[in-house]
Amino acid sequence: MSNNRKIPLRKCAATGDMLPKKEMIRIVRTKEGEVSVDLTGKKSGRGTYVSKTEEAVEKARKQHSIEHQLSAKVPDQVYDDLLHAIRREAIK
């Protein structure tokens, strides 16, 4: 018997692509309404995912798709944090 584990998929808020969870970054809205980037994927709160590409982040910013998913205003700092995390991972 082989050990085929199911790979969890998530839908990108910007592009609508279904990708493995490890290829996505989670954005979370806490009960207090604070929106932040969740690199661990374990913070409590309402979450949505975006692909680890700069194009997806810019598309999400332009279409306000993360705001629609989380029903909250997303500060520009969150988009900047997303881009920074993507660029930092690309260097590794």
C-alpha positions as CSV (number, residue, x, y, z in Angstrom):
1,M,0.0,0.0,0.0
2,S,1.4,3.4,-1.0
3,N,1.2,6.4,1.3
4,N,-0.6,8.9,-1.0
5,R,-1.5,11.8,1.2
6,K,-4.1,14.3,0.0
7,I,-2.6,17.8,-0.7
8,P,-4.8,20.5,0.7
9,L,-5.8,23.0,-2.0
10,R,-6.9,26.6,-1.5
11,K,-8.4,29.2,-3.8
12,C,-6.6,32.4,-4.5
13,A,-8.7,35.4,-3.7
14,A,-7.2,37.4,-6.6
15,T,-6.9,34.8,-9.5
16,G,-9.4,32.1,-8.5
17,D,-6.7,29.4,-9.1
18,M,-6.8,26.3,-6.9
19,L,-3.2,25.8,-5.6
20,P,-1.6,23.7,-2.8
21,K,-1.8,25.5,0.5
22,K,2.0,25.7,0.7
23,E,2.1,27.9,-2.5
24,M,-0.3,30.4,-0.9
25,I,-0.1,33.1,1.8
26,R,-2.9,33.5,4.2
27,I,-4.4,36.9,5.2
28,V,-6.5,36.9,8.4
29,R,-9.1,39.2,10.0
30,T,-9.3,38.9,13.7
31,K,-12.4,39.3,15.9
32,E,-11.3,42.8,16.6
33,G,-11.3,43.5,12.8
34,E,-7.5,43.8,12.4
35,V,-6.3,42.5,9.1
36,S,-2.7,41.0,8.8
37,V,-0.6,38.6,6.9
38,D,-0.4,35.2,8.5
39,L,2.8,33.5,7.4
40,T,2.3,30.5,9.8
41,G,-1.3,29.9,8.5
42,K,-2.4,29.2,12.1
43,K,-3.7,32.5,13.5
44,S,-7.3,32.5,14.6
45,G,-9.8,34.4,12.6
46,R,-11.4,34.6,9.2
47,G,-8.8,33.9,6.5
48,T,-8.3,34.0,2.8
49,Y,-5.4,33.1,0.6
50,V,-3.5,34.7,-2.2
51,S,-0.9,33.2,-4.6
52,K,2.8,33.8,-3.8
53,T,3.2,36.0,-6.9
54,E,3.5,39.8,-7.1
55,E,0.9,39.8,-10.0
56,A,-1.7,38.1,-7.8
57,V,-1.1,40.6,-4.9
58,E,-1.4,43.6,-7.3
59,K,-4.5,42.1,-8.8
60,A,-6.0,41.6,-5.3
61,R,-5.2,45.3,-4.5
62,K,-6.7,46.6,-7.7
63,Q,-9.9,44.5,-7.4
64,H,-10.3,44.8,-3.6
65,S,-10.8,41.0,-3.6
66,I,-9.3,40.4,-0.2
67,E,-11.5,43.2,1.3
68,H,-14.6,41.4,-0.2
69,Q,-13.4,38.0,1.1
70,L,-12.8,39.3,4.7
71,S,-15.5,41.9,4.8
72,A,-13.0,44.4,6.1
73,K,-10.9,47.3,4.9
74,V,-7.4,46.1,4.1
75,P,-4.6,48.7,4.8
76,D,-1.9,49.3,2.2
77,Q,0.6,48.0,4.7
78,V,-0.9,44.4,4.4
79,Y,-0.2,44.5,0.6
80,D,3.3,45.8,1.2
81,D,3.9,43.0,3.8
82,L,2.6,40.4,1.2
83,L,5.0,41.7,-1.5
84,H,7.9,41.8,1.0
85,A,7.2,38.2,2.1
86,I,7.1,37.0,-1.6
87,R,10.3,38.8,-2.4
88,R,12.1,37.5,0.7
89,E,11.1,33.9,-0.2
90,A,12.2,34.4,-3.8
91,I,15.7,35.2,-2.6
92,K,16.0,31.9,-0.6
